[in-house]
Amino acid sequence: MSSDRDALLAAIRANSEDDTPRLVFADWLDENGDSARAEFIRSQCEFARIAAEDGDSYAMYAFLRDRYSVGLTATDWPRIDSGVHRLVTLAKQSEELLRQHENRWAPKIPKKYVLRIDEFDRGFPRRVQFNSLQNLPKVVDWIRTTLPAVTLNADRLTGRVVEQLADAGLLDRIDSLELMNESASGLREFGNRPEAARVRTIKAQLNDAEEVASTLADSPHFTGLQTLDISAPHISATAAETLFRTKSLRTLRRLHLCGSESWRGNWTTDTARTLAAGQFSNLTSVRFEYVGLRDDAVEILAACPDFTRLRTLDLTGNHITGRGVTNLLCSPHFASLVNLRLDQNPCNGLDAERLAVAHPAALRMLHFHGSRLRTADVRALARSPRVRALWYLDIDANNLGTTAVRALVRGLGTWCPPILWLAYNRIDDRGAAVLAKWKAASALSALHLKYNPPMTETGVRTLLDSPNLANLSALCVSASGEAEARLRERFKHPDGY
């Protein structure tokens, strides 16, 4: 039995990107009395497969997991989307099994090795952080016989560190890098070695994006990257254009470049043209946060036919007005877009006439948190066929009042998204009454109205008493006294998420 187990584990290590050996091992575990580990492997493999497809359901799941995790448990997903429900179920199964059995499944690491291993992927541990490389030669055999693939988490990846990993025979086991601080020299050394072709993901929180961009551009062997995620105090136009011209990055499926709120970037139309000409036709997820995009640049992106596979587009914290937003929502090339984030952009001034004739599409999530929308913009959105497939609409923090609520309800008419965010506005009791009388609100699963100072206990009671809101699984309002007690009695998560 031991020889069978060893052979199966060897097959997993030799084919780390293929689920088949893992699932064969799960069958063997079932046959040999370890059904819990078998179920864990199958659950994680199925979850990873769905995630890799970057479909509608995973885009929604990933957003809530990263931003509002309680929403995954507080929302009635079977009513909204069976795919998200399946992902939530798989994640819960894996988490519960790991909680029960982690002490048995986690690798036993001798203290002398001075390293930490956490996170399981497709049934096996994979994330490695070395506190010291002094004992690396002693731990090599243990890592190679224990971990099918390695995510290397490193603070200051230097060329010397890469040389040590290569000398130890570990570079060919690394398929993901998580880097912090000054790591350009290590990236350069790694990229000059053929083992870099195995790397699928690079996530970096660094100070100098331009140096990292030039390093990736000059590295001949990062030819299999699927995810590039760079966060820095600023992502300059120079750094971005260097990356967009790099032919070896055309394999990317996820491209995330995030600056900081204190420095909103200097990207220009030339930056957008460079991206549009880069032949990035495999992209499914793009995040360009705080990089300085304006309407002219967005118009170039909206006209690019290479973005037809895009599912998630996050443009938080730029300078995009209603003109740019209208171009995005009306673009035929973004018909498959599932998740569009425009938070913290000055998005007012939407073109109601163009939006009124926009074709229905795949859009499921639309975010305008703090985007300076006015009542006319809410009306234009609500009347557009483009939003008629939404699961999730966020118009928080736009200083909207009851007139905007009326415009929303009248525009949407007999249809309503299952999740609606209206927090941090100035909606009063009259606005609460409009929502309570809205027959289409019976489709709501979650309604968020916290931090609307004009709304009193009267408005909260109106919402609680509404038969149109009887199907809610989450009602998030600012309440006290009797209304708060009713919220706690009725809802599993009365404080919202």
N, C-alpha and C positions, 0 to 999 in steps of 0.2 A: 504493500500500500504506500509506503514511503517513497518507493521508486516512481510510482505513478504520479504521486503528488509533485515530486521534484521535476518530473518531465513536463507536467502541465504548467508549473510555474516558470520553467525555462522557456516554454513556448510563449508565455505571456511577455516575458522580458525581451524575447527576440522579435516580437511583433506588437510593440507597445501601443501602436495607433489602431490596431485591429481589435474589435470587441469579441470576435469569434473565440479566441483562446480563453478569454475571461469567462464567457458564457459556458464553454465546455467545462471549465474548472468549477463553475457554479453547479452544473449537473453532477459532477463528481462529488462535490461537497454534500449535495442532497443525498446521494447514494451512500455516503459515509457518515451520516449523522450530524451534519452541521448545516441545517436548513436556514438558520438565521444568517450566516455569512453568505450563503447562496442567494438569499433574498436581497441582501444588502448589495451584492455585486450586480444583480439584475436591475434593481431600482436605480442605482447610480449610472449604469450603462444606458438605460432607457432615457433617463434625464439628460445625460450628456448628448445622446443622439438628437433629442428634440432641440436642445440648446444650439447644437451645431447647425441646425437647419435655419436658424434665425427667422422663424416664422412669426405670424401675428401673435400667437399666444405667448411665445417666449419673450417677445419684445415687451409685452404688458407685464409679465411676471418679473422680468429683470428690472424694469423700472421700479416697481413696487418693492421688490426685495432690497434695492439699493437706497430708496428714498423714503418709503412708507411701509415698512415691513408688516406692521399690524394689519394693513389693508389686505394682506394675503389670507389672514385668518378671520377677519371681521366681515368679509364680503361673501355673499352667497354666489360663489362662482358657478355652480351648476346652472343657475338661471342666466348667467351672462355668457360664459364661454367654457366649453368642456375641456379645451386644451389647457387653459390656465388651471382649471380644477385638477387635471391630471398631474400637472407639474407640482402643484401644491401638495397633492397626495404623495407623490414620489419623494419630494423633499422631506415631508413629515415622516414617512417610512424610514428613510435613510437616517434622519436625525435621531429618531427613537431607537433604532437598532444600534447606532453608534453609541448613544448614551448608555445602553445596556451592556454593550460588549467591547467598548473601546479598550479597556484594560487588557482584554484578551487579544484583540486584533492589532493594536498599535505595536509597532516594532519596539523591542526591548533594546534601548540604546545604552551601552556601557558609558558611565560618566566620563571615563578617560577620553572618549571621542570628542567631547566638547562641541556638540552640534544639536540642533533642534529640528525635529520633523513633525509637521502638522498638516492638516487637510488631507482628505481622501478624495481620490478621483477615480471613478469607474471601479470602485471596490478596493483600491490600494492606496496607501500613503504616498505622497509625492513631493511635498514642499519642504525644502532643506535650507536651513540657515546655519552657516558655520560661524561660531564665535571665535574660532581660531583655526588656522590651517596647519598649525604645528604638528598635529597628529594625523594629518590627512593620509599619509601612506598606510597607516594602521587601519583606517576605516574604509579604504577603497573596496576591498573584497566584500565587506559587509554590505555596503551600499549597492554594489553591482548584483549581489545575490538576493537583495531584499526589495529594491524599488524598480518597477518596470520603466518608469520615466521620472525625471527630476525637474521640479521648478526650483531654480536657484534664486534665493532671496539674498541680496548682497548690498551692504552699505559701503560705497566706494569700491567698485569692481576695478581693480587695476590690471595692467598687463601682466604683472608678476603673478597675481592670483590666477589668471587664465593659464599661464605657463605651468603653474603648480597643478591645476586641474588636468591639464593635458598630460603632464608627466605621470600623473596618477591614473590616467586612463579613464577619466570621468566625463570628458567633454562630450563624448558620443551618447551619453545618457541624458544630457540636458536638452529639454525641448521648450523651456520657458524661462524667461529672465524677469525678475522683479528688482529694479535697481533704484538706488537713492544716492543723492549727493554726486560727487565727482566720479563718474564711471566711464567717461569717453575713452580713456586709454584702454580699459578692459574690453569695451565693445570693439575697439579697433583691432586689438589682438585676436579676439574671438572671431571677428569677421574675416580675418585673413587666413583662417583655418577651415578646411573642408567640413568639419563637424558643425559649422554654423548653419549649413543647409538643413539640419534637423530642427532648428529652432522655429517654433510656430508663433510664439508670443513674446513681445517685449513690452513691459510696463515700466516706465521710468518717471520718477519724481526728482527733477534735477534743477540746477541753477542756470545752466548754459545750454539752451535748446539749439543754438546755432552750431556749437561744437558737436553735439550729438548728431544733428542732421548731416553735417559734412562727413562725420565718421560713417554713418550708415550709407551715404552716397558713395563713399570710397571703398566700402567693404564688398568684396566680390562674391562672398559665399552666403550672405543672408538672402537666399533665393526662395525659401519656403515660408516666409512670414505670412501669417494670416491676421494677426492682431498687432497693431502698433499704437501704444497709448502713452503719450508724453504730456506731463504736467510740469510747468515751469512758471516762475514769476512773470515772464512774458514770452510769448511765442511770436517772434518777429516775422515780417513778410519774407525776409531773406531765408530764415530757417524753413518756413513752410514751402517756399518755392524750390529750395534745394531738395526737399523730400519729394515734392510733386514731380520733379524731373528725373528721379531715380527709377530706372526701368526695373530693377530687381524688386521694387515694392509693388509692382502691378499685381502680385498674387494676393495683396491685402483684401480681407473681407471687412475688417473693422479698423477704422482710422480715427483716433481720438487725439486732438491737440487742444490742450486747455491752458489758457493763461490765467491771470488773476484779476479780481475785480478792481484792484488798485491801479492796474495798467491794462487798458482795454485794447491794446494792439494797434497795428498800423497796416493791416492787410488792405490791398487795393484791388482794382479791377484786374491789374496784371497778375496778382496772386490767384484770383479766380480763374483767369484764362489759362494760367499754367496748370492748374488742377484739371480744368475741363479738357485740356490737350494731353493729359497724362495717361489716358487709356486705363483708368481705374474701373473697369467694367465689372469687377467682382465685388465691389463694395456693397455690403448690406447694412452697415452701421457707420455713421459719421457724426463726430462731435467736434465742433469748432466753437469753444466757449471763450469769451472775452478776448477776441482776436481782432476786433475792429471792423468787421464786415459791415458794409453799407448796401443800400438798395441796388446800386449799379452792379456790384459784385454778385449779389444774390440773383439778380436777373440773368447773369451769365451761367450760374449754376443751374437755375431752373430750366435753361434752354439746352442743357447738356444731355445728349441721348445715352451717354454711358452710365447714367444713374438709375436705370430702370429697375435694377434689383434692390435698390435701397429700401430698407424697412424702417430704420431709425435715423432721424436727422435732428440733432440737438444744436441749436444756435443761440444758446443762452448768453446774455450779457454783451450783445453787439449793438449796432446802431441802425437796426432794421425798422423802417416805418411801415405804414399800411400798404404803401406801394410794393415794397419787397415781399410782404406777407401775401398779398394778392397774387403776385407772380408765382410764389411757391404753391399756393393752394390751387391755382389754375393750370399748373404745368402738367402736360400729358406724360412727361417722363417720370413724374412722381406719383403715378397712379397706383403703384404698389406700396407707397409709403404708409407705414402703420403708426408710427410715433413721431410727432412733430413738436419740438419744444422751442418756444420763442420767449421764454421768461426773460424779464428785465431788458426788453427792447422797447423802444417808443413806437408801438405798433398801431397807434391810432391813424385813421385816415384810410380805412379799407375801401376798396372800390366795390360798392354794392351791386352795380350793374354787371360787372364781370363775374362776381361770385354767384350771382343769381342764375347764371347759365353754365357754371362749372359742372363738369360731369361727376356723378357719384363715383367713389373709388374706395380703396381699402382702408382709409384712415380710421384708426381706432382710438388714438389718444391725441389730444390737442391741448397745449399748455400755454397760457397767457398770464402767468403769475407776475404781477407788478409790471404790466406792459402798457399802461396808460390808455387802456381801452375806454371809449366813450359809449354812450347809449346807442349812437348811430352805428358804431362798429359791432356791438352786440347784435343789433337788429340785422346787419348785413350777414354776419356769421349764421345766425339762427335761420335765415331764409335760404341759405345756400345748400343745394343738393350735396355739396362736397362733404358736409358734416353728418349726413344721414346714416352713417354706419358707425358713429362714435360709440365707444364704451365709456369714455372718460373725457370730461371737459373741465378744464381748470381756468376760471377767470377770477381767481383770488386777487386781492390787493390792487384793485383798479379804481377805488373810490366810487364804486357804482352804487346807485340807490334804487328805489322802488321802480322808477321809470325804466331802468335797464332790465329789471326782473320782468316787467310787463312786456318789454320788447323781446326778451328771450322766450317767454311762454307763448306769446302770439306768433313769433317766427317759427318756433319748433312745432306748434300746433298739436297734432295727435301723436307725435313721436317725442321720445325723451331718452337721453343717454342714461345708462344704469348708474353711473357715478358722476356726480356733479359737485364741483367745488365753487363756493361763493363766499369764502371766508375773507376776513380783513377788508370788508367793504363798509358801506353805510346803509345797509338794508334795514328798514324799520318794520313795525308790526303789519303795515299795509302790504309790504313785500312778502312777508310770511303768509298773509292771507291769500295773495295771488298764487303762491306755490301750493298752498293747501287745497285750493279750488281747482287746480290743474289736473284734469282727468288722466292725462298721459303720464303724470307723476307716479302712477301705479307701477310703472316699469322701473322706478328708481330702486336701487339697492343701497346706495350710500349718498347722503346729502350733507354737505359740510357748510355750516353757516356760522361758525364760531367767529368771535371778534367783530361783530357788527354792533357797535355801541348803541345805535338807536333802537335796536330790537329789545323789547321788554319781556317780562314773564308772560304777558298776554299773547305776544307773538309765538313764544315757545309752546304755550298750551294749544294755540291754534294748530300748530304743526302736529303736535302729539294727538290731537283729537281728529285729525283729518282721515277719512276713510280712503282717500287717494294715496296716502302715505303708509297704509297698513302693511305693505310688503317690505318696508325698510329693514335692512339688517344693521344699519348704522345711521344715526342722526346725531350730528355733532353741532351743538349749539352752546352758547354761554348761558348757563342757568344756575339757579340756586333755589333753596327752599323746596316747595312741593314739586315744581317742575323738574328739579334735579333728581329728586327721589323717584319720580316716574321714569326718568331716563335710565337710572340705574336698575330699576326693576325690569324694564323692557329690553334693554340692550346689553349684550355681552361686553361691549367696549364702550361704555357711556361717555368716556372722555375723548372718543374719536381717535383718529390716527392721521 
